[in-house]
Amino acid sequence: MIFALERLRALRAGKSLDPPALTDIDELPMDWRIEFEERAAILEYDGKLTREDADKQALKEIIIRMDNLK
């Protein structure tokens, strides 16, 4: 419920709901970097993605998870 209220407030304020502009894996804090590496490996192996696509998807997912903790 709180997440929905935050999204509504952001929309009313004209703020973007897109994930923050974190685009470099090296900018991730170490604990999130570890999560990223694990998620990318799972996406590559189980999801049959290329390493590049797995990295992109994993970064998107990690950014969203980080943003949800704010």
N, CA, C and O atoms as a CHARMM CRD file, in Angstrom:
* protein
*
  280
    1    1 MET  N      0.81600  -1.19100   0.00000 PROA 1      0.00000
    2    1 MET  CA     0.00000   0.00000   0.00000 PROA 1      0.00000
    3    1 MET  C      0.86100   1.25600   0.00000 PROA 1      0.00000
    4    1 MET  O      0.56500   2.21800  -0.71000 PROA 1      0.00000
    5    2 ILE  N      1.93000   1.24700   0.80000 PROA 2      0.00000
    6    2 ILE  CA     2.79200   2.42100   0.86800 PROA 2      0.00000
    7    2 ILE  C      3.43700   2.67900  -0.48500 PROA 2      0.00000
    8    2 ILE  O      3.54200   3.82700  -0.91700 PROA 2      0.00000
    9    3 PHE  N      3.86600   1.61700  -1.15200 PROA 3      0.00000
   10    3 PHE  CA     4.49400   1.78000  -2.46000 PROA 3      0.00000
   11    3 PHE  C      3.53500   2.43600  -3.43900 PROA 3      0.00000
   12    3 PHE  O      3.93600   3.30700  -4.21100 PROA 3      0.00000
   13    4 ALA  N      2.27100   2.02800  -3.41500 PROA 4      0.00000
   14    4 ALA  CA     1.26800   2.61400  -4.31100 PROA 4      0.00000
   15    4 ALA  C      1.06700   4.09100  -4.00500 PROA 4      0.00000
   16    4 ALA  O      0.93000   4.90000  -4.92300 PROA 4      0.00000
   17    5 LEU  N      1.04700   4.45200  -2.72400 PROA 5      0.00000
   18    5 LEU  CA     0.89700   5.86400  -2.34800 PROA 5      0.00000
   19    5 LEU  C      2.09900   6.68800  -2.80600 PROA 5      0.00000
   20    5 LEU  O      1.94400   7.81600  -3.27500 PROA 5      0.00000
   21    6 GLU  N      3.29000   6.12400  -2.66800 PROA 6      0.00000
   22    6 GLU  CA     4.49200   6.82600  -3.12100 PROA 6      0.00000
   23    6 GLU  C      4.45200   7.04300  -4.62800 PROA 6      0.00000
   24    6 GLU  O      4.84000   8.10600  -5.11400 PROA 6      0.00000
   25    7 ARG  N      3.98800   6.04700  -5.36600 PROA 7      0.00000
   26    7 ARG  CA     3.89000   6.18300  -6.82300 PROA 7      0.00000
   27    7 ARG  C      2.87300   7.25800  -7.19000 PROA 7      0.00000
   28    7 ARG  O      3.10300   8.04900  -8.10500 PROA 7      0.00000
   29    8 LEU  N      1.75200   7.28600  -6.47700 PROA 8      0.00000
   30    8 LEU  CA     0.72600   8.29200  -6.73500 PROA 8      0.00000
   31    8 LEU  C      1.25300   9.69100  -6.44300 PROA 8      0.00000
   32    8 LEU  O      1.02800  10.61700  -7.22200 PROA 8      0.00000
   33    9 ARG  N      1.94700   9.84700  -5.33200 PROA 9      0.00000
   34    9 ARG  CA     2.53600  11.15600  -4.99600 PROA 9      0.00000
   35    9 ARG  C      3.54900  11.58300  -6.05700 PROA 9      0.00000
   36    9 ARG  O      3.60200  12.75400  -6.43400 PROA 9      0.00000
   37   10 ALA  N      4.34500  10.64100  -6.53200 PROA 10     0.00000
   38   10 ALA  CA     5.33500  10.96100  -7.56400 PROA 10     0.00000
   39   10 ALA  C      4.64800  11.40400  -8.84500 PROA 10     0.00000
   40   10 ALA  O      5.09000  12.35400  -9.49200 PROA 10     0.00000
   41   11 LEU  N      3.57500  10.72700  -9.21400 PROA 11     0.00000
   42   11 LEU  CA     2.83400  11.10800 -10.42100 PROA 11     0.00000
   43   11 LEU  C      2.23300  12.50100 -10.27900 PROA 11     0.00000
   44   11 LEU  O      2.30400  13.31300 -11.20200 PROA 11     0.00000
   45   12 ARG  N      1.64300  12.77200  -9.11900 PROA 12     0.00000
   46   12 ARG  CA     1.04200  14.08900  -8.88800 PROA 12     0.00000
   47   12 ARG  C      2.08800  15.19400  -8.91500 PROA 12     0.00000
   48   12 ARG  O      1.81400  16.30500  -9.36900 PROA 12     0.00000
   49   13 ALA  N      3.27900  14.88900  -8.43200 PROA 13     0.00000
   50   13 ALA  CA     4.35500  15.88100  -8.40500 PROA 13     0.00000
   51   13 ALA  C      5.05900  15.99600  -9.75500 PROA 13     0.00000
   52   13 ALA  O      5.95100  16.82600  -9.92500 PROA 13     0.00000
   53   14 GLY  N      4.66200  15.17300 -10.70200 PROA 14     0.00000
   54   14 GLY  CA     5.27200  15.21600 -12.02800 PROA 14     0.00000
   55   14 GLY  C      6.62800  14.54700 -12.09400 PROA 14     0.00000
   56   14 GLY  O      7.38500  14.76900 -13.03900 PROA 14     0.00000
   57   15 LYS  N      6.94400  13.72800 -11.10200 PROA 15     0.00000
   58   15 LYS  CA     8.23100  13.03700 -11.08500 PROA 15     0.00000
   59   15 LYS  C      8.16300  11.78200 -11.94200 PROA 15     0.00000
   60   15 LYS  O      7.09800  11.19300 -12.12600 PROA 15     0.00000
   61   16 SER  N      9.29300  11.39400 -12.45200 PROA 16     0.00000
   62   16 SER  CA     9.38400  10.17700 -13.25300 PROA 16     0.00000
   63   16 SER  C      9.34500   8.95200 -12.35000 PROA 16     0.00000
   64   16 SER  O      9.89300   8.96400 -11.24800 PROA 16     0.00000
   65   17 LEU  N      8.70400   7.91500 -12.81700 PROA 17     0.00000
   66   17 LEU  CA     8.68300   6.65400 -12.08500 PROA 17     0.00000
   67   17 LEU  C      9.75100   5.69600 -12.59900 PROA 17     0.00000
   68   17 LEU  O      9.84500   4.55700 -12.14200 PROA 17     0.00000
   69   18 ASP  N     10.54400   6.15700 -13.53800 PROA 18     0.00000
   70   18 ASP  CA    11.61500   5.32600 -14.06900 PROA 18     0.00000
   71   18 ASP  C     12.68900   5.13600 -13.00700 PROA 18     0.00000
   72   18 ASP  O     12.85200   5.98700 -12.13200 PROA 18     0.00000
   73   19 PRO  N     13.42700   4.02500 -13.07300 PROA 19     0.00000
   74   19 PRO  CA    14.51900   3.82300 -12.12800 PROA 19     0.00000
   75   19 PRO  C     15.55400   4.94000 -12.25600 PROA 19     0.00000
   76   19 PRO  O     15.65500   5.57100 -13.30700 PROA 19     0.00000
   77   20 PRO  N     16.31600   5.18500 -11.20100 PROA 20     0.00000
   78   20 PRO  CA    17.33900   6.21800 -11.26300 PROA 20     0.00000
   79   20 PRO  C     18.34800   5.95400 -12.37200 PROA 20     0.00000
   80   20 PRO  O     18.41700   4.84600 -12.90400 PROA 20     0.00000
   81   21 ALA  N     19.11700   6.95600 -12.71300 PROA 21     0.00000
   82   21 ALA  CA    20.01700   6.88200 -13.86000 PROA 21     0.00000
   83   21 ALA  C     21.33100   6.17800 -13.54700 PROA 21     0.00000
   84   21 ALA  O     22.38400   6.60300 -14.02300 PROA 21     0.00000
   85   22 LEU  N     21.28900   5.14200 -12.78100 PROA 22     0.00000
   86   22 LEU  CA    22.47100   4.34000 -12.50600 PROA 22     0.00000
   87   22 LEU  C     22.70100   3.43500 -13.70900 PROA 22     0.00000
   88   22 LEU  O     21.88400   2.56000 -13.99700 PROA 22     0.00000
   89   23 THR  N     23.78600   3.63900 -14.39600 PROA 23     0.00000
   90   23 THR  CA    24.01900   2.87500 -15.61700 PROA 23     0.00000
   91   23 THR  C     25.31500   2.07900 -15.57800 PROA 23     0.00000
   92   23 THR  O     25.55000   1.23400 -16.44200 PROA 23     0.00000
   93   24 ASP  N     26.15100   2.33900 -14.59300 PROA 24     0.00000
   94   24 ASP  CA    27.43900   1.66600 -14.52700 PROA 24     0.00000
   95   24 ASP  C     27.44100   0.68600 -13.35700 PROA 24     0.00000
   96   24 ASP  O     27.15800   1.06100 -12.21900 PROA 24     0.00000
   97   25 ILE  N     27.75300  -0.53300 -13.64300 PROA 25     0.00000
   98   25 ILE  CA    27.77800  -1.57500 -12.61900 PROA 25     0.00000
   99   25 ILE  C     28.75800  -1.21100 -11.51200 PROA 25     0.00000
  100   25 ILE  O     28.52800  -1.53900 -10.34800 PROA 25     0.00000
  101   26 ASP  N     29.84200  -0.53800 -11.86200 PROA 26     0.00000
  102   26 ASP  CA    30.85300  -0.16700 -10.87400 PROA 26     0.00000
  103   26 ASP  C     30.33800   0.84800  -9.85900 PROA 26     0.00000
  104   26 ASP  O     30.96200   1.03800  -8.81600 PROA 26     0.00000
  105   27 GLU  N     29.21600   1.50200 -10.14100 PROA 27     0.00000
  106   27 GLU  CA    28.63500   2.46700  -9.21100 PROA 27     0.00000
  107   27 GLU  C     27.83400   1.78700  -8.10600 PROA 27     0.00000
  108   27 GLU  O     27.46800   2.43400  -7.12500 PROA 27     0.00000
  109   28 LEU  N     27.55600   0.49800  -8.25000 PROA 28     0.00000
  110   28 LEU  CA    26.76500  -0.22000  -7.25200 PROA 28     0.00000
  111   28 LEU  C     27.55900  -0.41000  -5.96100 PROA 28     0.00000
  112   28 LEU  O     28.75400  -0.70000  -6.00300 PROA 28     0.00000
  113   29 PRO  N     26.89000  -0.24600  -4.80500 PROA 29     0.00000
  114   29 PRO  CA    27.54100  -0.62400  -3.54700 PROA 29     0.00000
  115   29 PRO  C     27.86400  -2.11900  -3.58000 PROA 29     0.00000
  116   29 PRO  O     27.21300  -2.87800  -4.30000 PROA 29     0.00000
  117   30 MET  N     28.85600  -2.54100  -2.81200 PROA 30     0.00000
  118   30 MET  CA    29.35200  -3.91500  -2.89300 PROA 30     0.00000
  119   30 MET  C     28.25500  -4.95800  -2.66800 PROA 30     0.00000
  120   30 MET  O     28.20600  -5.95100  -3.39400 PROA 30     0.00000
  121   31 ASP  N     27.37400  -4.76000  -1.68000 PROA 31     0.00000
  122   31 ASP  CA    26.34000  -5.76900  -1.43300 PROA 31     0.00000
  123   31 ASP  C     25.38700  -5.89000  -2.61500 PROA 31     0.00000
  124   31 ASP  O     24.93500  -6.98700  -2.94300 PROA 31     0.00000
  125   32 TRP  N     25.08100  -4.76300  -3.25400 PROA 32     0.00000
  126   32 TRP  CA    24.21300  -4.79900  -4.43800 PROA 32     0.00000
  127   32 TRP  C     24.96700  -5.34500  -5.64500 PROA 32     0.00000
  128   32 TRP  O     24.37000  -5.95500  -6.53100 PROA 32     0.00000
  129   33 ARG  N     26.26700  -5.12700  -5.67600 PROA 33     0.00000
  130   33 ARG  CA    27.08900  -5.67400  -6.77100 PROA 33     0.00000
  131   33 ARG  C     27.05900  -7.20100  -6.73600 PROA 33     0.00000
  132   33 ARG  O     26.96700  -7.85600  -7.77400 PROA 33     0.00000
  133   34 ILE  N     27.13700  -7.75300  -5.53700 PROA 34     0.00000
  134   34 ILE  CA    27.07500  -9.20800  -5.38700 PROA 34     0.00000
  135   34 ILE  C     25.71500  -9.72800  -5.84500 PROA 34     0.00000
  136   34 ILE  O     25.63600 -10.73300  -6.55100 PROA 34     0.00000
  137   35 GLU  N     24.64600  -9.04200  -5.44100 PROA 35     0.00000
  138   35 GLU  CA    23.29100  -9.41500  -5.88300 PROA 35     0.00000
  139   35 GLU  C     23.18500  -9.35000  -7.40600 PROA 35     0.00000
  140   35 GLU  O     22.60200 -10.22900  -8.04000 PROA 35     0.00000
  141   36 PHE  N     23.76100  -8.29100  -7.97800 PROA 36     0.00000
  142   36 PHE  CA    23.74200  -8.12200  -9.43300 PROA 36     0.00000
  143   36 PHE  C     24.44100  -9.28900 -10.12500 PROA 36     0.00000
  144   36 PHE  O     23.89400  -9.87800 -11.05700 PROA 36     0.00000
  145   37 GLU  N     25.63900  -9.61900  -9.67600 PROA 37     0.00000
  146   37 GLU  CA    26.41700 -10.69100 -10.30900 PROA 37     0.00000
  147   37 GLU  C     25.66500 -12.02200 -10.25500 PROA 37     0.00000
  148   37 GLU  O     25.64300 -12.77300 -11.23000 PROA 37     0.00000
  149   38 GLU  N     25.04900 -12.30400  -9.10200 PROA 38     0.00000
  150   38 GLU  CA    24.30000 -13.55300  -8.97000 PROA 38     0.00000
  151   38 GLU  C     23.08500 -13.56400  -9.89800 PROA 38     0.00000
  152   38 GLU  O     22.81300 -14.56100 -10.56700 PROA 38     0.00000
  153   39 ARG  N     22.36200 -12.44700  -9.92900 PROA 39     0.00000
  154   39 ARG  CA    21.15900 -12.37700 -10.77300 PROA 39     0.00000
  155   39 ARG  C     21.52600 -12.49400 -12.25300 PROA 39     0.00000
  156   39 ARG  O     20.84100 -13.18200 -13.01000 PROA 39     0.00000
  157   40 ALA  N     22.59300 -11.83000 -12.66200 PROA 40     0.00000
  158   40 ALA  CA    23.02800 -11.89600 -14.05700 PROA 40     0.00000
  159   40 ALA  C     23.41000 -13.32700 -14.44300 PROA 40     0.00000
  160   40 ALA  O     23.09800 -13.78400 -15.54300 PROA 40     0.00000
  161   41 ALA  N     24.08100 -14.02400 -13.53800 PROA 41     0.00000
  162   41 ALA  CA    24.47200 -15.40900 -13.82000 PROA 41     0.00000
  163   41 ALA  C     23.24500 -16.30600 -13.97000 PROA 41     0.00000
  164   41 ALA  O     23.20200 -17.16700 -14.84900 PROA 41     0.00000
  165   42 ILE  N     22.25500 -16.10100 -13.11100 PROA 42     0.00000
  166   42 ILE  CA    21.02100 -16.89300 -13.20000 PROA 42     0.00000
  167   42 ILE  C     20.29900 -16.61100 -14.51100 PROA 42     0.00000
  168   42 ILE  O     19.84100 -17.53200 -15.18800 PROA 42     0.00000
  169   43 LEU  N     20.20200 -15.33900 -14.86400 PROA 43     0.00000
  170   43 LEU  CA    19.52900 -14.97400 -16.11200 PROA 43     0.00000
  171   43 LEU  C     20.25100 -15.55200 -17.32700 PROA 43     0.00000
  172   43 LEU  O     19.62200 -15.99000 -18.29000 PROA 43     0.00000
  173   44 GLU  N     21.57300 -15.54600 -17.26400 PROA 44     0.00000
  174   44 GLU  CA    22.35100 -16.07700 -18.38800 PROA 44     0.00000
  175   44 GLU  C     22.18500 -17.59700 -18.49200 PROA 44     0.00000
  176   44 GLU  O     21.94800 -18.12800 -19.57700 PROA 44     0.00000
  177   45 TYR  N     22.30800 -18.27900 -17.37700 PROA 45     0.00000
  178   45 TYR  CA    22.27100 -19.74000 -17.41000 PROA 45     0.00000
  179   45 TYR  C     20.84800 -20.27500 -17.55800 PROA 45     0.00000
  180   45 TYR  O     20.55000 -21.00700 -18.50200 PROA 45     0.00000
  181   46 ASP  N     19.97800 -19.90900 -16.62800 PROA 46     0.00000
  182   46 ASP  CA    18.60400 -20.43400 -16.64800 PROA 46     0.00000
  183   46 ASP  C     17.74000 -19.76200 -17.70600 PROA 46     0.00000
  184   46 ASP  O     16.88000 -20.39700 -18.31500 PROA 46     0.00000
  185   47 GLY  N     17.97800 -18.46600 -17.91900 PROA 47     0.00000
  186   47 GLY  CA    17.16500 -17.72700 -18.87700 PROA 47     0.00000
  187   47 GLY  C     17.67900 -17.80600 -20.29900 PROA 47     0.00000
  188   47 GLY  O     17.04300 -17.30900 -21.22800 PROA 47     0.00000
  189   48 LYS  N     18.84200 -18.43600 -20.46600 PROA 48     0.00000
  190   48 LYS  CA    19.44000 -18.60100 -21.79800 PROA 48     0.00000
  191   48 LYS  C     19.67600 -17.25900 -22.49800 PROA 48     0.00000
  192   48 LYS  O     19.55000 -17.15600 -23.71800 PROA 48     0.00000
  193   49 LEU  N     20.02300 -16.22000 -21.70000 PROA 49     0.00000
  194   49 LEU  CA    20.32600 -14.91500 -22.27600 PROA 49     0.00000
  195   49 LEU  C     21.81600 -14.81000 -22.54900 PROA 49     0.00000
  196   49 LEU  O     22.61900 -15.52100 -21.94400 PROA 49     0.00000
  197   50 THR  N     22.18100 -13.92000 -23.46400 PROA 50     0.00000
  198   50 THR  CA    23.59900 -13.62600 -23.64100 PROA 50     0.00000
  199   50 THR  C     24.07100 -12.90200 -22.38500 PROA 50     0.00000
  200   50 THR  O     23.25500 -12.37100 -21.63100 PROA 50     0.00000
  201   51 ARG  N     25.37000 -12.87900 -22.15900 PROA 51     0.00000
  202   51 ARG  CA    25.89800 -12.20600 -20.97000 PROA 51     0.00000
  203   51 ARG  C     25.52100 -10.72800 -20.98200 PROA 51     0.00000
  204   51 ARG  O     25.17200 -10.16200 -19.94600 PROA 51     0.00000
  205   52 GLU  N     25.59100 -10.11400 -22.14400 PROA 52     0.00000
  206   52 GLU  CA    25.25300  -8.69600 -22.25900 PROA 52     0.00000
  207   52 GLU  C     23.78600  -8.45400 -21.89000 PROA 52     0.00000
  208   52 GLU  O     23.48200  -7.53800 -21.12500 PROA 52     0.00000
  209   53 ASP  N     22.88700  -9.26500 -22.42700 PROA 53     0.00000
  210   53 ASP  CA    21.46200  -9.11300 -22.11500 PROA 53     0.00000
  211   53 ASP  C     21.17500  -9.43400 -20.64800 PROA 53     0.00000
  212   53 ASP  O     20.35300  -8.77400 -20.01200 PROA 53     0.00000
  213   54 ALA  N     21.84700 -10.43800 -20.12200 PROA 54     0.00000
  214   54 ALA  CA    21.66800 -10.79900 -18.71200 PROA 54     0.00000
  215   54 ALA  C     22.12700  -9.66000 -17.80400 PROA 54     0.00000
  216   54 ALA  O     21.47000  -9.35400 -16.80900 PROA 54     0.00000
  217   55 ASP  N     23.25400  -9.03200 -18.14700 PROA 55     0.00000
  218   55 ASP  CA    23.74400  -7.89400 -17.36500 PROA 55     0.00000
  219   55 ASP  C     22.75500  -6.73400 -17.39300 PROA 55     0.00000
  220   55 ASP  O     22.47900  -6.12400 -16.36000 PROA 55     0.00000
  221   56 LYS  N     22.22600  -6.43200 -18.56600 PROA 56     0.00000
  222   56 LYS  CA    21.25900  -5.33300 -18.69200 PROA 56     0.00000
  223   56 LYS  C     20.01600  -5.60000 -17.85500 PROA 56     0.00000
  224   56 LYS  O     19.55000  -4.72500 -17.12500 PROA 56     0.00000
  225   57 GLN  N     19.48000  -6.81500 -17.96500 PROA 57     0.00000
  226   57 GLN  CA    18.27100  -7.16800 -17.22000 PROA 57     0.00000
  227   57 GLN  C     18.53400  -7.16800 -15.71600 PROA 57     0.00000
  228   57 GLN  O     17.72500  -6.66000 -14.93900 PROA 57     0.00000
  229   58 ALA  N     19.65600  -7.73400 -15.31500 PROA 58     0.00000
  230   58 ALA  CA    19.99000  -7.78600 -13.89000 PROA 58     0.00000
  231   58 ALA  C     20.15200  -6.38100 -13.32200 PROA 58     0.00000
  232   58 ALA  O     19.70100  -6.11500 -12.20700 PROA 58     0.00000
  233   59 LEU  N     20.78400  -5.48100 -14.06200 PROA 59     0.00000
  234   59 LEU  CA    20.96200  -4.11000 -13.59000 PROA 59     0.00000
  235   59 LEU  C     19.61300  -3.42100 -13.42500 PROA 59     0.00000
  236   59 LEU  O     19.39100  -2.71800 -12.43900 PROA 59     0.00000
  237   60 LYS  N     18.71400  -3.61500 -14.38100 PROA 60     0.00000
  238   60 LYS  CA    17.36800  -3.03800 -14.26200 PROA 60     0.00000
  239   60 LYS  C     16.67900  -3.53300 -12.99600 PROA 60     0.00000
  240   60 LYS  O     16.09200  -2.74900 -12.25100 PROA 60     0.00000
  241   61 GLU  N     16.75600  -4.83400 -12.76200 PROA 61     0.00000
  242   61 GLU  CA    16.09600  -5.42000 -11.59300 PROA 61     0.00000
  243   61 GLU  C     16.69600  -4.90600 -10.28900 PROA 61     0.00000
  244   61 GLU  O     15.96600  -4.61000  -9.34300 PROA 61     0.00000
  245   62 ILE  N     18.01000  -4.80000 -10.23300 PROA 62     0.00000
  246   62 ILE  CA    18.68000  -4.32700  -9.02000 PROA 62     0.00000
  247   62 ILE  C     18.33700  -2.86400  -8.75500 PROA 62     0.00000
  248   62 ILE  O     18.09800  -2.48700  -7.60800 PROA 62     0.00000
  249   63 ILE  N     18.30900  -2.04700  -9.78500 PROA 63     0.00000
  250   63 ILE  CA    17.95600  -0.63600  -9.61200 PROA 63     0.00000
  251   63 ILE  C     16.54400  -0.51100  -9.05000 PROA 63     0.00000
  252   63 ILE  O     16.30300   0.29300  -8.15000 PROA 63     0.00000
  253   64 ILE  N     15.62600  -1.29100  -9.56800 PROA 64     0.00000
  254   64 ILE  CA    14.24700  -1.24900  -9.06600 PROA 64     0.00000
  255   64 ILE  C     14.20200  -1.68800  -7.60600 PROA 64     0.00000
  256   64 ILE  O     13.51900  -1.06600  -6.79200 PROA 64     0.00000
  257   65 ARG  N     14.92300  -2.75100  -7.27300 PROA 65     0.00000
  258   65 ARG  CA    14.94700  -3.21500  -5.88000 PROA 65     0.00000
  259   65 ARG  C     15.55200  -2.16300  -4.96200 PROA 65     0.00000
  260   65 ARG  O     15.04900  -1.94400  -3.86000 PROA 65     0.00000
  261   66 MET  N     16.62400  -1.51000  -5.39800 PROA 66     0.00000
  262   66 MET  CA    17.24200  -0.46000  -4.59400 PROA 66     0.00000
  263   66 MET  C     16.27400   0.70000  -4.40100 PROA 66     0.00000
  264   66 MET  O     16.15700   1.24800  -3.30600 PROA 66     0.00000
  265   67 ASP  N     15.59100   1.06200  -5.46300 PROA 67     0.00000
  266   67 ASP  CA    14.65100   2.18300  -5.41300 PROA 67     0.00000
  267   67 ASP  C     13.48000   1.87600  -4.48200 PROA 67     0.00000
  268   67 ASP  O     12.98100   2.77300  -3.80300 PROA 67     0.00000
  269   68 ASN  N     13.04400   0.63700  -4.44300 PROA 68     0.00000
  270   68 ASN  CA    11.92000   0.25400  -3.58100 PROA 68     0.00000
  271   68 ASN  C     12.26800   0.31300  -2.10100 PROA 68     0.00000
  272   68 ASN  O     11.36900   0.36900  -1.26200 PROA 68     0.00000
  273   69 LEU  N     13.55300   0.30000  -1.76400 PROA 69     0.00000
  274   69 LEU  CA    13.97100   0.36400  -0.36700 PROA 69     0.00000
  275   69 LEU  C     14.06800   1.79000   0.15200 PROA 69     0.00000
  276   69 LEU  O     14.24100   2.00400   1.35200 PROA 69     0.00000
  277   70 LYS  N     13.96000   2.75200  -0.72700 PROA 70     0.00000
  278   70 LYS  CA    14.07800   4.16100  -0.30600 PROA 70     0.00000
  279   70 LYS  C     12.85700   4.60000   0.44200 PROA 70     0.00000
  280   70 LYS  O     12.77800   5.75100   0.87200 PROA 70     0.00000
